[in-house]
């Protein structure tokens, strides 16, 4: 039985950048050969996250970034010496993983949904892991 664990590397474009990772997940699914089960997407970074959101209107991404920046600005009063405490807060609130149902060899997503890698402290070289479990 295949382990069905895949690791992908991406270069993010900037602070609070959302990168659509659907193409990577479709690649992992095709390589796994799994038709029905679940896919877990995991981000091993403390200043980035994985999220599912709208893929039709790019203004949604802008609004998400504005909302997070407005709600959680990088305050000078934070004690973390690297100066990126806001990125740690955003990552914790968004979460570092998503689980997607797989059916008939496809990800079961809503009409407008895509999966995004959200980097709160870029630009950086990042990675994420995909585990596919047959069921």
The first five atom37 places (N, CA, C, CB, O) and aatype in JSON, in Angstrom:
{
  "aatype": [20, 20, 20, 20, 20, 20, 20, 20, 20, 20, 20, 20, 20, 20, 20, 20, 20, 20, 20, 20, 20, 20, 20, 20, 20, 20, 20, 20, 20, 20, 20, 20, 20, 20, 20, 20, 20, 20, 20, 20, 20, 20, 20, 20, 20, 20, 20, 20, 20, 20, 20, 20, 20, 20, 20, 20, 20, 20, 20, 20, 20, 20, 20, 20, 20, 20, 20, 20, 20, 20, 20, 20, 20, 20, 20, 20, 20, 20, 20, 20, 20, 20, 20, 20, 20, 20, 20, 20, 20, 20, 20, 20, 20, 20, 20, 20, 20, 20, 20, 20, 20, 20, 20, 20, 20, 20, 20, 20, 20, 20, 20, 20, 20, 20, 20, 20, 20, 20, 20, 20, 20, 20, 20, 20, 20, 20, 20, 20, 20, 20, 20, 20, 20, 20, 20],
  "atom_mask": [
    [1, 1, 1, 1, 1],
    [1, 1, 1, 1, 1],
    [1, 1, 1, 1, 1],
    [1, 1, 1, 1, 1],
    [1, 1, 1, 1, 1],
    [1, 1, 1, 1, 1],
    [1, 1, 1, 1, 1],
    [1, 1, 1, 1, 1],
    [1, 1, 1, 1, 1],
    [1, 1, 1, 1, 1],
    [1, 1, 1, 1, 1],
    [1, 1, 1, 1, 1],
    [1, 1, 1, 1, 1],
    [1, 1, 1, 1, 1],
    [1, 1, 1, 1, 1],
    [1, 1, 1, 1, 1],
    [1, 1, 1, 1, 1],
    [1, 1, 1, 1, 1],
    [1, 1, 1, 1, 1],
    [1, 1, 1, 1, 1],
    [1, 1, 1, 1, 1],
    [1, 1, 1, 1, 1],
    [1, 1, 1, 1, 1],
    [1, 1, 1, 1, 1],
    [1, 1, 1, 1, 1],
    [1, 1, 1, 1, 1],
    [1, 1, 1, 1, 1],
    [1, 1, 1, 1, 1],
    [1, 1, 1, 1, 1],
    [1, 1, 1, 1, 1],
    [1, 1, 1, 1, 1],
    [1, 1, 1, 1, 1],
    [1, 1, 1, 1, 1],
    [1, 1, 1, 1, 1],
    [1, 1, 1, 1, 1],
    [1, 1, 1, 1, 1],
    [1, 1, 1, 1, 1],
    [1, 1, 1, 1, 1],
    [1, 1, 1, 1, 1],
    [1, 1, 1, 1, 1],
    [1, 1, 1, 1, 1],
    [1, 1, 1, 1, 1],
    [1, 1, 1, 1, 1],
    [1, 1, 1, 1, 1],
    [1, 1, 1, 1, 1],
    [1, 1, 1, 1, 1],
    [1, 1, 1, 1, 1],
    [1, 1, 1, 1, 1],
    [1, 1, 1, 1, 1],
    [1, 1, 1, 1, 1],
    [1, 1, 1, 1, 1],
    [1, 1, 1, 1, 1],
    [1, 1, 1, 1, 1],
    [1, 1, 1, 1, 1],
    [1, 1, 1, 1, 1],
    [1, 1, 1, 1, 1],
    [1, 1, 1, 1, 1],
    [1, 1, 1, 1, 1],
    [1, 1, 1, 1, 1],
    [1, 1, 1, 1, 1],
    [1, 1, 1, 1, 1],
    [1, 1, 1, 1, 1],
    [1, 1, 1, 1, 1],
    [1, 1, 1, 1, 1],
    [1, 1, 1, 1, 1],
    [1, 1, 1, 1, 1],
    [1, 1, 1, 1, 1],
    [1, 1, 1, 1, 1],
    [1, 1, 1, 1, 1],
    [1, 1, 1, 1, 1],
    [1, 1, 1, 1, 1],
    [1, 1, 1, 1, 1],
    [1, 1, 1, 1, 1],
    [1, 1, 1, 1, 1],
    [1, 1, 1, 1, 1],
    [1, 1, 1, 1, 1],
    [1, 1, 1, 1, 1],
    [1, 1, 1, 1, 1],
    [1, 1, 1, 1, 1],
    [1, 1, 1, 1, 1],
    [1, 1, 1, 1, 1],
    [1, 1, 1, 1, 1],
    [1, 1, 1, 1, 1],
    [1, 1, 1, 1, 1],
    [1, 1, 1, 1, 1],
    [1, 1, 1, 1, 1],
    [1, 1, 1, 1, 1],
    [1, 1, 1, 1, 1],
    [1, 1, 1, 1, 1],
    [1, 1, 1, 1, 1],
    [1, 1, 1, 1, 1],
    [1, 1, 1, 1, 1],
    [1, 1, 1, 1, 1],
    [1, 1, 1, 1, 1],
    [1, 1, 1, 1, 1],
    [1, 1, 1, 1, 1],
    [1, 1, 1, 1, 1],
    [1, 1, 1, 1, 1],
    [1, 1, 1, 1, 1],
    [1, 1, 1, 1, 1],
    [1, 1, 1, 1, 1],
    [1, 1, 1, 1, 1],
    [1, 1, 1, 1, 1],
    [1, 1, 1, 1, 1],
    [1, 1, 1, 1, 1],
    [1, 1, 1, 1, 1],
    [1, 1, 1, 1, 1],
    [1, 1, 1, 1, 1],
    [1, 1, 1, 1, 1],
    [1, 1, 1, 1, 1],
    [1, 1, 1, 1, 1],
    [1, 1, 1, 1, 1],
    [1, 1, 1, 1, 1],
    [1, 1, 1, 1, 1],
    [1, 1, 1, 1, 1],
    [1, 1, 1, 1, 1],
    [1, 1, 1, 1, 1],
    [1, 1, 1, 1, 1],
    [1, 1, 1, 1, 1],
    [1, 1, 1, 1, 1],
    [1, 1, 1, 1, 1],
    [1, 1, 1, 1, 1],
    [1, 1, 1, 1, 1],
    [1, 1, 1, 1, 1],
    [1, 1, 1, 1, 1],
    [1, 1, 1, 1, 1],
    [1, 1, 1, 1, 1],
    [1, 1, 1, 1, 1],
    [1, 1, 1, 1, 1],
    [1, 1, 1, 1, 1],
    [1, 1, 1, 1, 1],
    [1, 1, 1, 1, 1],
    [1, 1, 1, 1, 1],
    [1, 1, 1, 1, 1],
    [1, 1, 1, 1, 1]
  ],
  "atom_positions": [
    [[0.84, -1.19, 0.0], [0.0, 0.0, 0.0], [0.88, 1.25, 0.0], [-0.95, 0.0, 1.22], [1.84, 1.33, 0.76]],
    [[0.54, 2.19, -0.84], [1.29, 3.43, -0.94], [1.08, 4.3, 0.29], [0.89, 4.2, -2.2], [0.02, 4.28, 0.91]],
    [[2.1, 5.03, 0.63], [2.01, 5.9, 1.8], [1.12, 7.11, 1.54], [3.4, 6.35, 2.21], [0.49, 7.63, 2.46]],
    [[1.05, 7.55, 0.3], [0.2, 8.67, -0.09], [0.46, 9.95, 0.71], [-1.23, 8.29, 0.05], [-0.48, 10.66, 1.08]],
    [[1.72, 10.22, 0.96], [2.13, 11.47, 1.6], [2.96, 12.24, 0.59], [2.94, 11.21, 2.93], [3.94, 11.73, 0.05]],
    [[2.56, 13.48, 0.34], [3.21, 14.32, -0.67], [3.61, 15.64, -0.04], [2.29, 14.55, -1.89], [2.88, 16.19, 0.79]],
    [[4.77, 16.15, -0.43], [5.25, 17.45, 0.05], [5.48, 18.35, -1.15], [6.55, 17.3, 0.9], [6.12, 17.96, -2.12]],
    [[4.95, 19.57, -1.06], [5.1, 20.54, -2.14], [5.76, 21.8, -1.59], [3.73, 20.88, -2.8], [5.54, 22.19, -0.45]],
    [[6.56, 22.41, -2.42], [7.24, 23.67, -2.06], [6.72, 24.78, -2.96], [8.79, 23.53, -2.18], [6.54, 24.61, -4.16]],
    [[6.48, 25.94, -2.33], [6.02, 27.1, -3.09], [6.8, 28.33, -2.65], [4.51, 27.32, -2.9], [7.31, 28.38, -1.53]],
    [[6.87, 29.3, -3.52], [7.43, 30.61, -3.2], [6.24, 31.56, -3.08], [8.46, 31.1, -4.3], [5.52, 31.77, -4.05]],
    [[6.05, 32.13, -1.9], [4.92, 33.04, -1.73], [5.32, 34.43, -2.21], [4.47, 33.09, -0.25], [6.5, 34.78, -2.27]],
    [[4.3, 35.22, -2.55], [4.57, 36.49, -3.22], [4.7, 37.69, -2.29], [3.51, 36.75, -4.2], [5.16, 38.74, -2.72]],
    [[4.3, 37.56, -1.05], [4.42, 38.71, -0.17], [3.74, 38.48, 1.16], [3.86, 39.93, -0.82], [3.17, 37.42, 1.42]],
    [[3.79, 39.51, 2.0], [3.13, 39.44, 3.3], [1.63, 39.33, 3.07], [3.48, 40.67, 4.19], [1.05, 40.09, 2.3]],
    [[1.02, 38.39, 3.76], [-0.41, 38.1, 3.64], [-0.82, 37.74, 2.22], [-1.22, 39.28, 4.11], [-1.83, 38.22, 1.72]],
    [[-0.03, 36.89, 1.57], [-0.38, 36.45, 0.22], [-1.14, 35.13, 0.28], [0.89, 36.31, -0.65], [-0.78, 34.22, 1.03]],
    [[-2.18, 35.05, -0.52], [-2.95, 33.82, -0.67], [-2.55, 33.16, -1.98], [-4.49, 34.1, -0.63], [-2.62, 33.78, -3.04]],
    [[-2.13, 31.9, -1.91], [-1.74, 31.15, -3.09], [-2.71, 29.99, -3.26], [-0.26, 30.64, -2.98], [-2.84, 29.15, -2.37]],
    [[-3.38, 29.95, -4.4], [-4.28, 28.84, -4.69], [-3.43, 27.59, -4.91], [-5.18, 29.15, -5.94], [-2.55, 27.57, -5.77]],
    [[-3.71, 26.54, -4.13], [-2.9, 25.32, -4.23], [-3.7, 24.14, -4.81], [-2.36, 24.95, -2.86], [-3.27, 22.99, -4.69]],
    [[-4.83, 24.41, -5.42], [-5.66, 23.34, -6.0], [-4.87, 22.45, -6.95], [-6.85, 23.94, -6.73], [-5.02, 21.23, -6.91]],
    [[-4.04, 23.03, -7.79], [-3.3, 22.25, -8.79], [-2.37, 21.24, -8.12], [-2.49, 23.19, -9.71], [-2.21, 20.13, -8.62]],
    [[-1.77, 21.61, -6.99], [-0.9, 20.68, -6.25], [-1.72, 19.54, -5.64], [-0.14, 21.43, -5.13], [-1.3, 18.39, -5.66]],
    [[-2.91, 19.88, -5.12], [-3.76, 18.88, -4.5], [-4.31, 17.91, -5.54], [-4.9, 19.54, -3.74], [-4.42, 16.71, -5.27]],
    [[-4.65, 18.42, -6.71], [-5.1, 17.55, -7.8], [-3.97, 16.62, -8.26], [-5.6, 18.39, -8.98], [-4.22, 15.47, -8.61]],
    [[-2.74, 17.13, -8.25], [-1.57, 16.31, -8.59], [-1.4, 15.18, -7.58], [-0.3, 17.18, -8.65], [-1.19, 14.03, -7.96]],
    [[-1.49, 15.51, -6.3], [-1.35, 14.49, -5.25], [-2.44, 13.44, -5.38], [-1.39, 15.14, -3.85], [-2.18, 12.24, -5.25]],
    [[-3.67, 13.88, -5.63], [-4.78, 12.95, -5.75], [-4.58, 12.01, -6.93], [-6.1, 13.72, -5.91], [-4.8, 10.81, -6.82]],
    [[-4.16, 12.55, -8.06], [-3.91, 11.72, -9.25], [-2.8, 10.7, -8.98], [-3.54, 12.6, -10.45], [-2.92, 9.54, -9.36]],
    [[-1.72, 11.14, -8.34], [-0.6, 10.24, -8.04], [-0.99, 9.15, -7.05], [0.58, 11.03, -7.49], [-0.47, 8.04, -7.11]],
    [[-1.9, 9.45, -6.15], [-2.3, 8.48, -5.13], [-3.16, 7.36, -5.7], [-3.05, 9.17, -4.01], [-3.1, 6.23, -5.22]],
    [[-3.95, 7.67, -6.72], [-4.86, 6.69, -7.27], [-6.11, 6.47, -6.41], [-4.15, 5.4, -7.45], [-6.94, 5.62, -6.75]],
    [[-6.24, 7.2, -5.34], [-7.4, 7.05, -4.45], [-8.62, 7.69, -5.09], [-7.11, 7.68, -3.05], [-8.54, 8.8, -5.63]],
    [[-9.74, 7.0, -5.04], [-10.99, 7.52, -5.6], [-11.92, 8.06, -4.52], [-11.7, 6.43, -6.4], [-12.61, 9.06, -4.72]],
    [[-11.94, 7.4, -3.37], [-12.81, 7.82, -2.27], [-12.02, 7.79, -0.97], [-14.06, 6.91, -2.17], [-11.29, 6.84, -0.7]],
    [[-12.19, 8.84, -0.17], [-11.48, 8.92, 1.1], [-11.42, 10.36, 1.57], [-10.07, 8.34, 0.98], [-12.35, 11.14, 1.36]],
    [[-10.3, 10.69, 2.21], [-10.09, 12.07, 2.65], [-8.67, 12.52, 2.33], [-10.36, 12.21, 4.17], [-7.75, 11.71, 2.19]],
    [[-8.53, 13.82, 2.21], [-7.23, 14.45, 1.99], [-7.02, 15.45, 3.11], [-7.15, 15.15, 0.57], [-7.88, 16.29, 3.39]],
    [[-5.87, 15.35, 3.76], [-5.51, 16.32, 4.79], [-4.37, 17.17, 4.24], [-5.1, 15.61, 6.14], [-3.35, 16.64, 3.8]],
    [[-4.56, 18.48, 4.26], [-3.53, 19.42, 3.81], [-3.0, 20.12, 5.06], [-4.11, 20.47, 2.75], [-3.76, 20.71, 5.82]],
    [[-1.68, 20.05, 5.27], [-1.06, 20.54, 6.5], [0.09, 21.5, 6.2], [-0.56, 19.37, 7.35], [0.94, 21.21, 5.36]],
    [[0.11, 22.61, 6.9], [1.16, 23.63, 6.78], [2.06, 23.56, 8.02], [0.54, 25.07, 6.62], [1.58, 23.78, 9.13]],
    [[3.36, 23.25, 7.85], [4.25, 23.12, 9.0], [4.93, 24.43, 9.4], [5.3, 22.08, 8.7], [6.08, 24.42, 9.85]],
    [[4.25, 25.54, 9.25], [4.83, 26.85, 9.58], [3.94, 27.55, 10.6], [4.99, 27.73, 8.3], [2.73, 27.35, 10.61]],
    [[4.54, 28.36, 11.46], [3.78, 29.05, 12.51], [3.32, 30.44, 12.1], [4.61, 29.15, 13.76], [2.67, 31.13, 12.89]],
    [[3.66, 30.87, 10.89], [3.21, 32.18, 10.41], [2.51, 32.06, 9.05], [4.4, 33.15, 10.31], [2.51, 33.0, 8.25]],
    [[1.93, 30.89, 8.8], [1.17, 30.64, 7.58], [0.02, 29.71, 7.93], [2.07, 30.03, 6.44], [-0.04, 29.18, 9.03]],
    [[-0.9, 29.52, 6.98], [-2.09, 28.71, 7.25], [-2.64, 28.11, 5.97], [-3.16, 29.56, 7.94], [-2.21, 28.46, 4.87]],
    [[-3.6, 27.21, 6.13], [-4.34, 26.63, 5.03], [-5.8, 27.02, 5.23], [-4.16, 25.07, 4.95], [-6.33, 26.92, 6.33]],
    [[-6.45, 27.47, 4.16], [-7.86, 27.85, 4.27], [-8.61, 27.51, 3.0], [-7.99, 29.35, 4.58], [-8.02, 27.38, 1.92]],
    [[-9.91, 27.36, 3.13], [-10.8, 27.15, 1.98], [-11.65, 28.41, 1.87], [-11.69, 25.84, 2.15], [-12.27, 28.85, 2.84]],
    [[-11.69, 28.97, 0.65], [-12.5, 30.16, 0.45], [-12.83, 30.32, -1.02], [-11.78, 31.4, 0.97], [-12.51, 29.46, -1.84]],
    [[-13.48, 31.42, -1.35], [-13.97, 31.68, -2.69], [-12.84, 31.83, -3.7], [-14.84, 32.92, -2.7], [-11.8, 32.43, -3.42]],
    [[-13.08, 31.28, -4.9], [-12.09, 31.4, -5.97], [-12.6, 32.2, -7.16], [-11.68, 30.03, -6.44], [-11.88, 32.33, -8.16]],
    [[-13.81, 32.74, -7.1], [-14.4, 33.42, -8.25], [-14.03, 34.9, -8.32], [-15.91, 33.27, -8.22], [-13.72, 35.41, -9.39]],
    [[-14.07, 35.59, -7.2], [-13.85, 37.03, -7.17], [-12.56, 37.34, -6.4], [-15.06, 37.76, -6.52], [-12.52, 37.13, -5.19]],
    [[-11.5, 37.83, -7.07], [-10.23, 38.13, -6.39], [-10.36, 39.2, -5.31], [-9.21, 38.57, -7.4], [-9.48, 39.32, -4.46]],
    [[-11.43, 39.96, -5.33], [-11.63, 40.96, -4.28], [-11.87, 40.3, -2.92], [-12.8, 41.87, -4.62], [-11.63, 40.92, -1.88]],
    [[-12.34, 39.05, -2.92], [-12.52, 38.35, -1.64], [-11.17, 38.2, -0.94], [-13.18, 36.95, -1.87], [-11.07, 38.4, 0.27]],
    [[-10.13, 37.84, -1.69], [-8.79, 37.71, -1.1], [-8.32, 39.06, -0.54], [-7.79, 37.18, -2.15], [-7.73, 39.11, 0.54]],
    [[-8.56, 40.11, -1.28], [-8.18, 41.45, -0.8], [-8.93, 41.8, 0.47], [-8.45, 42.51, -1.89], [-8.34, 42.35, 1.41]],
    [[-10.22, 41.49, 0.51], [-11.02, 41.77, 1.7], [-10.58, 40.93, 2.89], [-12.5, 41.52, 1.41], [-10.54, 41.42, 4.02]],
    [[-10.24, 39.66, 2.66], [-9.73, 38.81, 3.74], [-8.45, 39.41, 4.32], [-9.47, 37.37, 3.22], [-8.3, 39.52, 5.54]],
    [[-7.54, 39.8, 3.45], [-6.28, 40.39, 3.92], [-6.52, 41.7, 4.66], [-5.34, 40.62, 2.74], [-5.93, 41.94, 5.71]],
    [[-7.39, 42.54, 4.12], [-7.69, 43.82, 4.78], [-8.32, 43.56, 6.15], [-8.64, 44.68, 3.91], [-7.94, 44.19, 7.14]],
    [[-9.28, 42.64, 6.21], [-9.95, 42.34, 7.47], [-8.99, 41.83, 8.53], [-11.04, 41.33, 7.25], [-9.07, 42.24, 9.68]],
    [[-8.08, 40.95, 8.14], [-7.1, 40.43, 9.11], [-6.13, 41.52, 9.55], [-6.34, 39.24, 8.52], [-5.78, 41.61, 10.73]],
    [[-5.69, 42.34, 8.61], [-4.75, 43.42, 8.95], [-5.41, 44.44, 9.86], [-4.23, 44.1, 7.68], [-4.81, 44.92, 10.82]],
    [[-6.66, 44.78, 9.55], [-7.38, 45.75, 10.36], [-7.67, 45.2, 11.76], [-8.69, 46.14, 9.68], [-7.56, 45.93, 12.75]],
    [[-8.03, 43.95, 11.85], [-8.38, 43.34, 13.13], [-7.16, 42.99, 13.97], [-9.2, 42.09, 12.89], [-7.18, 43.12, 15.19]],
    [[-6.09, 42.55, 13.3], [-4.88, 42.12, 14.01], [-3.65, 42.84, 13.44], [-4.7, 40.6, 13.9], [-2.83, 42.21, 12.77]],
    [[-3.52, 44.15, 13.7], [-2.35, 44.87, 13.2], [-1.09, 44.44, 13.95], [-2.56, 46.39, 13.33], [-1.16, 43.89, 15.05]],
    [[0.04, 44.69, 13.34], [1.31, 44.38, 14.01], [1.63, 45.51, 14.98], [2.47, 44.18, 12.97], [2.09, 46.58, 14.57]],
    [[1.4, 45.28, 16.25], [1.57, 46.31, 17.27], [3.0, 46.35, 17.79], [0.6, 46.07, 18.43], [3.63, 45.31, 17.97]],
    [[3.48, 47.53, 18.01], [4.81, 47.7, 18.59], [4.9, 47.18, 20.01], [5.19, 49.14, 18.56], [6.0, 46.95, 20.51]],
    [[3.78, 47.0, 20.66], [3.78, 46.53, 22.05], [3.92, 45.01, 22.17], [2.5, 46.97, 22.74], [4.08, 44.5, 23.28]],
    [[3.88, 44.28, 21.05], [4.11, 42.84, 21.12], [5.53, 42.57, 21.59], [3.86, 42.17, 19.76], [6.44, 43.33, 21.27]],
    [[5.72, 41.51, 22.33], [7.03, 41.21, 22.93], [7.92, 40.33, 22.05], [6.83, 40.54, 24.26], [9.14, 40.33, 22.23]],
    [[7.36, 39.6, 21.12], [8.14, 38.69, 20.27], [9.16, 39.5, 19.48], [7.21, 37.9, 19.31], [8.8, 40.42, 18.74]],
    [[10.43, 39.17, 19.62], [11.5, 40.0, 19.07], [11.59, 40.0, 17.55], [12.8, 39.56, 19.62], [12.16, 40.91, 16.96]],
    [[11.03, 38.98, 16.9], [11.1, 38.94, 15.44], [10.16, 39.94, 14.78], [10.78, 37.56, 14.94], [10.28, 40.2, 13.58]],
    [[9.22, 40.5, 15.54], [8.33, 41.51, 14.99], [7.22, 40.97, 14.11], [9.11, 42.48, 14.21], [6.66, 41.71, 13.3]],
    [[6.89, 39.7, 14.25], [5.84, 39.12, 13.42], [4.76, 38.43, 14.25], [6.45, 38.14, 12.44], [4.16, 37.44, 13.82]],
    [[4.51, 38.96, 15.43], [3.48, 38.37, 16.3], [2.12, 38.35, 15.64], [3.4, 39.12, 17.62], [1.34, 37.42, 15.84]],
    [[1.83, 39.38, 14.85], [0.53, 39.39, 14.15], [0.4, 38.18, 13.23], [0.36, 40.68, 13.35], [-0.69, 37.62, 13.11]],
    [[1.49, 37.77, 12.59], [1.46, 36.6, 11.71], [1.19, 35.33, 12.5], [2.78, 36.48, 10.94], [0.48, 34.44, 12.03]],
    [[1.75, 35.22, 13.68], [1.51, 34.05, 14.53], [0.04, 34.0, 14.97], [2.44, 34.08, 15.77], [-0.57, 32.93, 15.0]],
    [[-0.52, 35.14, 15.31], [-1.92, 35.21, 15.73], [-2.83, 34.79, 14.57], [-2.28, 36.64, 16.21], [-3.74, 33.98, 14.76]],
    [[-2.57, 35.33, 13.39], [-3.41, 35.02, 12.22], [-3.33, 33.54, 11.86], [-2.97, 35.88, 11.01], [-4.35, 32.93, 11.52]],
    [[-2.14, 32.96, 11.93], [-1.97, 31.54, 11.64], [-2.76, 30.69, 12.64], [-0.49, 31.17, 11.67], [-3.42, 29.73, 12.25]],
    [[-2.67, 31.04, 13.91], [-3.39, 30.28, 14.93], [-4.9, 30.36, 14.72], [-3.04, 30.79, 16.33], [-5.6, 29.36, 14.91]],
    [[-5.39, 31.52, 14.34], [-6.83, 31.68, 14.16], [-7.34, 31.0, 12.89], [-7.19, 33.14, 14.12], [-8.43, 30.43, 12.9]],
    [[-6.58, 31.05, 11.82], [-7.0, 30.43, 10.57], [-6.86, 28.92, 10.65], [-6.19, 30.98, 9.4], [-7.76, 28.19, 10.23]],
    [[-5.75, 28.46, 11.17], [-5.49, 27.03, 11.28], [-4.51, 26.55, 10.24], [-6.77, 26.25, 11.17], [-4.42, 27.11, 9.15]],
    [[-3.78, 25.51, 10.59], [-2.7, 25.02, 9.71], [-3.1, 23.81, 8.88], [-1.5, 24.68, 10.54], [-2.25, 23.22, 8.21]],
    [[-4.38, 23.42, 8.93], [-4.77, 22.27, 8.11], [-6.23, 22.36, 7.7], [-4.53, 20.97, 8.88], [-7.04, 23.07, 8.3]],
    [[-6.53, 21.62, 6.64], [-7.9, 21.44, 6.17], [-8.06, 19.98, 5.77], [-8.24, 22.41, 4.97], [-7.1, 19.35, 5.32]],
    [[-9.25, 19.47, 5.93], [-9.58, 18.11, 5.51], [-10.64, 18.2, 4.41], [-10.08, 17.24, 6.71], [-11.66, 18.86, 4.57]],
    [[-10.37, 17.52, 3.3], [-11.26, 17.58, 2.15], [-11.76, 16.16, 1.85], [-10.54, 18.2, 0.91], [-10.98, 15.22, 1.81]],
    [[-13.05, 16.02, 1.64], [-13.64, 14.73, 1.27], [-13.31, 14.45, -0.2], [-15.19, 14.72, 1.52], [-13.4, 15.33, -1.05]],
    [[-12.94, 13.2, -0.47], [-12.65, 12.77, -1.83], [-13.74, 11.8, -2.27], [-11.25, 12.11, -1.93], [-14.06, 10.85, -1.55]],
    [[-14.29, 12.03, -3.43], [-15.31, 11.13, -3.96], [-15.18, 11.04, -5.48], [-16.72, 11.62, -3.56], [-15.04, 12.05, -6.17]],
    [[-15.22, 9.82, -5.97], [-15.1, 9.55, -7.4], [-13.86, 10.2, -8.01], [-16.35, 10.05, -8.13], [-13.89, 10.69, -9.14]],
    [[-12.76, 10.2, -7.25], [-11.48, 10.72, -7.73], [-11.37, 12.23, -7.77], [-11.24, 10.2, -9.08], [-10.46, 12.77, -8.4]],
    [[-12.3, 12.93, -7.09], [-12.28, 14.39, -7.08], [-12.45, 14.92, -5.66], [-13.38, 14.95, -7.99], [-13.01, 14.25, -4.79]],
    [[-11.96, 16.14, -5.44], [-12.18, 16.82, -4.17], [-13.62, 17.32, -4.13], [-11.18, 18.0, -3.97], [-14.1, 17.92, -5.09]],
    [[-14.3, 17.08, -3.03], [-15.68, 17.51, -2.88], [-15.68, 18.93, -2.3], [-16.48, 16.52, -1.96], [-15.59, 19.13, -1.09]],
    [[-15.77, 19.9, -3.22], [-15.75, 21.32, -2.85], [-17.02, 21.99, -3.37], [-14.47, 22.02, -3.41], [-17.66, 21.51, -4.3]],
    [[-17.36, 23.11, -2.76], [-18.47, 23.91, -3.25], [-18.11, 24.56, -4.58], [-18.87, 24.97, -2.22], [-16.94, 24.63, -4.95]],
    [[-19.11, 25.05, -5.27], [-18.94, 25.63, -6.61], [-17.84, 26.68, -6.65], [-20.24, 26.26, -7.07], [-17.05, 26.69, -7.6]],
    [[-17.76, 27.54, -5.66], [-16.82, 28.66, -5.69], [-15.58, 28.42, -4.83], [-17.51, 29.92, -5.23], [-14.75, 29.31, -4.7]],
    [[-15.45, 27.23, -4.24], [-14.36, 27.0, -3.29], [-13.06, 26.55, -3.94], [-14.79, 25.97, -2.29], [-13.05, 25.81, -4.93]],
    [[-11.95, 27.02, -3.33], [-10.6, 26.55, -3.62], [-9.85, 26.5, -2.3], [-9.88, 27.49, -4.65], [-10.29, 27.03, -1.29]],
    [[-8.69, 25.83, -2.34], [-7.86, 25.73, -1.15], [-6.67, 26.65, -1.33], [-7.41, 24.25, -0.88], [-6.03, 26.67, -2.39]],
    [[-6.37, 27.4, -0.29], [-5.31, 28.41, -0.34], [-4.27, 28.2, 0.74], [-5.91, 29.8, -0.22], [-4.58, 27.81, 1.87]],
    [[-3.02, 28.47, 0.38], [-1.93, 28.6, 1.34], [-1.84, 30.09, 1.63], [-0.55, 28.01, 0.79], [-1.61, 30.89, 0.72]],
    [[-2.02, 30.48, 2.89], [-2.05, 31.89, 3.26], [-0.81, 32.21, 4.07], [-3.34, 32.24, 4.06], [-0.68, 31.78, 5.22]],
    [[0.11, 32.95, 3.48], [1.36, 33.32, 4.13], [1.22, 34.7, 4.75], [2.55, 33.28, 3.13], [1.0, 35.68, 4.04]],
    [[1.35, 34.78, 6.06], [1.21, 36.05, 6.78], [2.55, 36.75, 7.0], [0.54, 35.82, 8.11], [2.58, 37.85, 7.54]],
    [[3.65, 36.12, 6.59], [4.97, 36.66, 6.91], [5.94, 36.48, 5.74], [5.53, 35.99, 8.16], [7.13, 36.25, 5.95]],
    [[5.43, 36.59, 4.52], [6.27, 36.38, 3.34], [6.84, 37.68, 2.83], [5.47, 35.71, 2.24], [6.74, 38.72, 3.48]],
    [[7.45, 37.62, 1.67], [7.59, 36.44, 0.82], [8.63, 35.47, 1.39], [7.97, 36.85, -0.6], [9.64, 35.87, 1.98]],
    [[8.33, 34.19, 1.2], [9.22, 33.14, 1.71], [9.09, 31.88, 0.85], [8.89, 32.82, 3.18], [8.14, 31.71, 0.09]],
    [[10.09, 31.03, 1.01], [10.0, 29.67, 0.47], [9.26, 28.86, 1.52], [11.43, 29.06, 0.13], [9.7, 28.77, 2.66]],
    [[8.16, 28.26, 1.13], [7.31, 27.52, 2.07], [7.07, 26.11, 1.54], [5.97, 28.25, 2.31], [7.37, 25.8, 0.39]],
    [[6.52, 25.28, 2.4], [6.12, 23.94, 1.98], [4.82, 23.58, 2.69], [7.23, 22.89, 2.29], [4.45, 24.18, 3.69]],
    [[4.15, 22.58, 2.14], [2.98, 22.01, 2.78], [2.92, 20.53, 2.44], [1.68, 22.74, 2.35], [3.48, 20.09, 1.43]],
    [[2.23, 19.79, 3.28], [2.13, 18.34, 3.12], [0.68, 17.96, 2.8], [2.62, 17.61, 4.39], [-0.27, 18.61, 3.25]],
    [[0.54, 16.92, 2.03], [-0.77, 16.39, 1.66], [-0.77, 14.89, 1.98], [-1.1, 16.66, 0.13], [0.07, 14.15, 1.47]],
    [[-1.72, 14.47, 2.81], [-1.88, 13.06, 3.15], [-3.23, 12.61, 2.62], [-1.77, 12.82, 4.7], [-4.26, 13.2, 2.94]],
    [[-3.23, 11.56, 1.82], [-4.46, 11.04, 1.24], [-4.73, 9.67, 1.84], [-4.37, 10.97, -0.33], [-3.87, 8.78, 1.81]],
    [[-5.94, 9.52, 2.38], [-6.32, 8.3, 3.07], [-7.52, 7.69, 2.35], [-6.64, 8.57, 4.56], [-8.58, 8.33, 2.25]],
    [[-7.37, 6.48, 1.85], [-8.46, 5.81, 1.16], [-9.52, 5.39, 2.17], [-7.95, 4.58, 0.37], [-9.2, 5.03, 3.31]],
    [[-10.76, 5.43, 1.76], [-11.8, 5.03, 2.67], [-12.97, 4.6, 1.93], [-12.16, 6.11, 3.62], [-13.98, 4.22, 2.52]]
  ]
}
